[in-house]
Amino acid sequence: MIKLILIPLKGVQIVNGENITFGISKTELLKKIGRPSSENGNQLFYDDYELRIDIDQYDHVEFIECIYGPFLEKTEIEIYNINPFKTKSSDLIQILSEKNNGKIDQSEEPYCYAFLNSSVGIYRDSCEVDIDEMITEMKNTGEYESNEDWVLNDKEKAQFFWTVGIGKAKYYE
């Protein structure tokens, strides 16, 4: 398993490997970690690292996102000495808020938060309230018992964020 340490405003330390820092050129990035598994415009996807790396208009790294959340198979992620995908959402928000020490974009809460001073962003598709509403609906229609296992599994997953990204200074502003 590859260990990645996210260092806000700096980049990613790949334990026993190369570091990816904001501002390095795409050419330098390719020398450090190789060709991406796939590309979509300025977004490079690295399946082995379970990362998406965005390149700015000047061909430099500007954003790095861990894209498989609690479902990681090849990597272990750390930010501020915690695994963000094993830290319950309310605890993660609190930790990132303290480390950010400033303005937070909460316009898409509870699904997405951007910590402006530290250029950290977190995202999830659903939260526990969504699943609780779905459970109530399913119980009212008599569909809950036959779907209980997967619904409870989704409720467990909804306690955590699914992506965490870090960007260069002022990335979210």
N, C-alpha and C positions, 0 to 999 in steps of 0.2 A: 504494500500500500504506500502511496506517495503522500507525504505530509506537506501541506501548503500553509504557510503562515501569512495571513493578510496583514499588511502594514499600511494603515491609512495614510494617504498623501505621499506614500513612497512607492509601493508596489507589492510584489509577492515574493517571499522567500521560499524557494523550493528546497526543503531539507535534503541534504546530500546531492544538491543539484545547482542549477543556475538560478540567479535572481532575475526577476523581471521588474524593472523600474519604470515609472512613468517618464515619458519623454524620450525613451530609446527609440531608434528608428525601427521600422518594420524589418529592414534588412538585418539589423543586429538581433532582433527578436528571433528571426528565422535561424540565425547562426546559433543562438543559445538553446532553443527548444525544438527546432525543426519546423517542417512544413505543417500547416494545420490539417486536420482531418477534412475540414470543409471551410468554404468561405462564402459569405453573403455580403457583397459590397465591401464596406470597411470593417465588417465583423469576421473575426477568425475564430473557428471552433476547434478546440483541442480535446478530443475524446479521452485521450490517455490521462489528461490532467483535469477533465471534467470542467473546463473553463471556456468562457467566451472572452476574447480580447478585442477591444475596439481600437481602431487606428484613426487618428484625426486627419484633418485636411492636409497637414504637412507630412503625413506618413510616419507619425510617431504614436506610441502607445498612450492612450488617454483614459482607458477604463478597463477593468478586469472584473469579470463576474463568475462566481461559482454557481453553476446553473442546474445542478441536480439535487440540491437541498438534502433533505433527510434520506434520500435514496442513493447516496453515493456508493459506488462499488469499487473505485480505484484510488480514491483519495480520502485523506482526513484533513479537515479544514480547521484552522484556528485563527481567531482575531481577539486581541486583548486577553490572551491566555484562556479562552473558552472556545468550545466548538459551537458555533452559532446554530447549527442544525440539531443540536441535542439540548439546547437551552430554550425553555418555554418562551413563547412570544412575549409575554409581559415582562419577563426577566431580561430578555434580550433588548427590548425597547429601553428599559431602565438603564442597563449597562451602556448601550450606545448613546443614550441621552447624556449620561454623566461624562463620558469620554468626549462627546461633541462639544459640550460646554457652550452652547449657543443655539441659534435658530434651527428649528426642525420643520421641514415641509410635511405636514400631516394632512394635506388636502385629499388624499386617497385612503385615509385610515379606515378600517383596520387592516387593509390589504398591503399598503405600501407606505414606507416612511423614507425620507431622505434627510440625512443629518448633514446640514450644509457646511459647518466648520470643518468636519472631518472627511467630507466627501464620501460617506458611506450610505448605501441604499439597501433596503431589505424589501422583499416582496413575497406574497403568498396568494394563491388562488381563492382560498376560502378560509373562514375562521370558524370557531366553535359555534358561534351564534347561528351561522348559516346552516350548519349541520343539525343543530337543535331544532331549527325551523323545519328542516326537511324531515326530521324524525316525527315531529308533531303532525305534519301533513300526511306522512306515511301511516301513522297510527290511525288518523282519521279516515283514511281510505282503505285500511286493512292490509296494507302492503308491507308493514314494518317487519313482522315476524319472519317472512321469507327472505328479507334483505338485511336482517339485523347484523350479520357478521361483517359485511362490507361497509355498512353505515357506521358501525362502531370503529372499524379500521380507519375510515375517513375522519371520524371525530378525533381519533388519536393523532393523525397526521396534521389536522387543522390547528393543533396547539403550537406548531412550529412554523417558522418562515421557510420558504422553499428556495429562494435565491438570496445571495448577499453579493453586493458589488462595491468596489472601491474605485474612486476616480482621482484624477489629478486635482490639485487645488482649484476650488470654485467650479468643479464639474457640474454640480447640481444647481448652480445659480444662474 
